[in-house]
Amino acid sequence: MKSSVIIFPGSNCDRDMDVALKKFGFINQMVWHNDIDLPKSDLIVLPGGFSYGDYLRCGSIAGKSRIISSVIDFAKSGGMVMGVCNGFQILTETGLLSGVLQQNINLNFICKNVFIKINNNKNKYFENIKKNILELHIAHNEGNYFCSQDELKSIEDNDQIAATYCDQNGKINEENNPNGAIKNIAGIFNEKKNVLGMMPHPERMIDKYLSGEDGSIFFTNLLNNLK
């Protein structure tokens, strides 16, 4: 399986994502944001970081990069596109995903491990996954997902909520919501479920000796589903 990671000025998780994808069997290429064409890929990843220093609004400048037109065309043709953290923010800026990522409710940068509950496994990202509660890492200042009530109804009606923040037992409430996201939303899909945006970083949890292995579960499952 072939993957491509888009590099934006200010990305700081692009190499982490490259390492993770290669570790679990993807043949990965790094693509500069100013390129026009995407290499042949089964998966496109917009990585975490602080593209363009989050000037104007997180993800807003990156969402106008030259490569984005090709990413949008790829997604609209049914191609798999995943955005993690800043990548999620960029996907909302492009219109590939609904809603926006606002500043965390406590107005502070958050860096810690969290638990998320897989809300929909009828897709290539989570189908057949061995665990429906994963421990992953977050590191963001604008992870507070928000959308209008009409958008929320549409998202819920179409089962587009990919994952929600919870405790280790899967309990979902305000205490387990690190950033104030509406409905504890940690990640969402587009209607076709081929585009996924999520704030937690699976690429940071791929080694039991350094962090944790729940990211390994995610990547192994994703690769198997794409074969």
C-alpha positions in Angstrom: 0.0 0.0 0.0 1.3 3.5 -0.9 0.8 6.6 1.2 1.8 10.2 0.9 2.3 12.7 3.8 2.0 16.4 2.9 4.6 18.7 4.4 3.6 22.3 5.2 5.9 25.0 6.6 5.5 24.5 10.4 4.6 20.8 10.3 6.2 19.0 13.2 4.6 15.6 13.1 5.3 14.8 9.4 8.4 12.7 10.1 6.6 10.9 13.0 3.8 10.0 10.6 6.4 8.8 8.0 8.0 6.6 10.6 4.7 5.2 11.7 3.4 4.4 8.2 6.6 2.7 7.2 6.8 0.7 10.4 3.5 -0.9 9.6 4.1 -1.6 6.0 3.1 1.4 3.9 5.4 2.6 1.2 5.4 6.3 2.0 6.4 9.4 0.2 6.8 13.0 1.5 5.1 15.6 -0.6 5.9 19.3 -0.4 2.9 21.6 0.0 3.9 23.7 -3.1 3.8 20.7 -5.4 0.8 20.4 -7.8 0.4 16.7 -8.3 0.1 13.8 -5.9 2.0 10.6 -6.4 -0.1 7.5 -6.8 -1.4 6.8 -3.3 -3.9 4.6 -1.4 -3.8 7.1 1.5 -3.0 10.8 1.8 -2.1 12.2 5.3 -2.2 15.8 6.4 0.0 15.7 9.6 0.0 17.6 12.8 2.0 20.6 13.6 1.5 24.4 13.3 1.4 25.1 9.6 2.4 28.6 8.9 2.6 29.2 12.7 -1.2 29.1 12.9 -1.3 32.7 11.7 -4.7 34.1 10.9 -6.4 30.9 12.0 -5.1 27.3 12.5 -4.9 25.6 9.1 -6.3 28.5 7.1 -3.1 29.3 5.1 -2.2 25.6 4.6 -5.7 25.1 3.3 -4.9 27.4 0.3 -1.6 25.5 -0.6 -1.2 24.4 -4.2 -1.3 20.7 -3.4 -4.7 21.1 -1.7 -6.6 21.1 -5.0 -5.2 17.7 -5.8 -6.0 16.5 -2.2 -9.6 17.7 -2.7 -9.9 16.0 -6.1 -8.5 12.8 -4.6 -11.0 12.8 -1.7 -13.9 13.6 -4.0 -13.0 10.6 -6.2 -13.2 8.3 -3.1 -9.5 8.4 -2.1 -8.6 7.9 1.6 -7.5 11.2 3.2 -6.6 11.4 6.9 -5.8 14.6 8.8 -4.4 14.5 12.3 -4.5 17.5 14.7 -3.4 20.4 12.4 -4.3 18.1 9.5 -7.9 17.9 10.9 -7.9 21.7 11.2 -6.8 22.0 7.5 -9.5 19.6 6.4 -12.2 21.8 8.0 -10.7 24.8 6.3 -10.9 23.1 2.9 -14.5 22.2 3.4 -13.8 18.5 3.1 -15.0 18.2 6.7 -17.8 20.1 8.5 -17.2 22.4 11.5 -14.3 24.3 12.9 -11.6 23.7 15.6 -11.8 26.5 18.2 -9.4 27.4 21.0 -9.6 24.9 23.9 -12.2 25.8 26.4 -9.6 26.4 29.2 -7.6 28.7 26.8 -4.5 26.6 27.4 -2.4 24.3 25.3 -3.0 20.7 26.2 -0.4 17.9 25.9 -1.4 14.6 27.5 -2.7 11.1 26.8 -6.4 10.7 26.4 -8.9 7.8 25.8 -11.1 7.8 22.8 -14.0 5.6 21.9 -14.5 4.4 18.3 -18.0 5.6 17.4 -18.3 4.1 13.9 -16.4 1.1 12.6 -18.2 0.7 9.3 -15.3 2.2 7.4 -11.8 1.4 6.3 -10.2 3.2 9.2 -11.8 1.3 12.0 -13.4 -1.8 10.6 -12.2 -5.0 12.4 -10.2 -3.0 14.9 -9.3 -5.1 18.0 -10.2 -2.4 20.6 -12.9 0.1 20.5 -11.3 2.3 23.2 -7.8 3.6 22.4 -5.3 5.5 24.4 -3.7 8.2 22.2 -1.9 11.5 22.7 -3.1 15.0 22.1 -1.1 18.2 21.8 -3.1 21.2 20.7 -4.3 24.7 21.5 -7.3 24.6 19.1 -8.9 21.2 19.5 -12.4 22.3 20.6 -14.6 21.0 17.8 -17.7 23.1 17.0 -20.4 23.1 14.4 -23.9 24.5 14.0 -26.9 22.6 15.2 -27.9 21.8 11.7 -24.4 20.5 10.9 -24.4 18.4 14.1 -27.8 16.9 13.3 -26.5 16.0 9.8 -23.2 14.5 11.2 -25.1 12.4 13.8 -27.8 11.3 11.3 -25.0 10.1 8.9 -22.9 8.4 11.6 -20.0 10.8 10.9 -18.7 11.0 14.4 -15.6 8.8 14.2 -14.5 9.0 17.8 -15.3 10.6 21.1 -13.3 11.5 24.2 -14.0 9.1 27.1 -12.4 7.5 30.1 -10.6 4.1 30.1 -13.9 2.3 30.5 -15.6 4.2 27.7 -17.6 6.6 29.8 -18.4 9.8 27.9 -19.0 13.0 29.9 -17.6 16.5 30.5 -15.0 15.3 32.9 -13.4 13.3 30.0 -13.6 16.1 27.5 -10.1 17.8 27.4 -10.9 20.7 25.2 -14.6 21.5 25.3 -15.5 19.8 22.0 -19.2 19.6 21.3 -20.5 16.1 22.1 -16.9 15.1 23.2 -16.0 14.8 19.5 -12.4 13.7 18.9 -12.8 13.0 15.2 -15.3 13.1 12.3 -15.7 11.6 8.8 -17.1 13.1 5.7 -20.4 11.6 4.4 -18.6 8.9 2.4 -16.4 8.0 5.3 -13.2 8.1 3.2 -12.0 11.4 4.8 -11.1 11.3 8.5 -10.1 14.2 10.8 -9.0 13.5 14.3 -7.2 15.5 17.0 -5.4 12.6 18.8 -2.1 11.4 17.4 -1.9 7.7 16.6 1.6 8.1 15.3 2.9 9.0 18.8 1.7 5.7 20.3 3.5 3.0 18.3 6.1 1.6 20.7 5.4 0.1 24.1 8.8 1.1 25.4 8.5 4.8 24.5 4.8 5.7 24.6 2.1 3.0 24.1 0.9 0.7 21.4 -2.7 1.7 20.7 -1.5 3.7 17.7 0.0 0.4 16.4 -3.4 -1.2 16.6 -4.8 1.7 14.5 -2.1 1.6 11.8 -2.0 -2.2 11.5 -5.8 -2.4 11.2 -5.8 0.5 8.6 -3.2 -1.3 6.4 -5.1 -4.6 6.5 -8.3 -2.8 5.5 -6.7 -1.2 2.5 -5.1 -4.4 1.2 
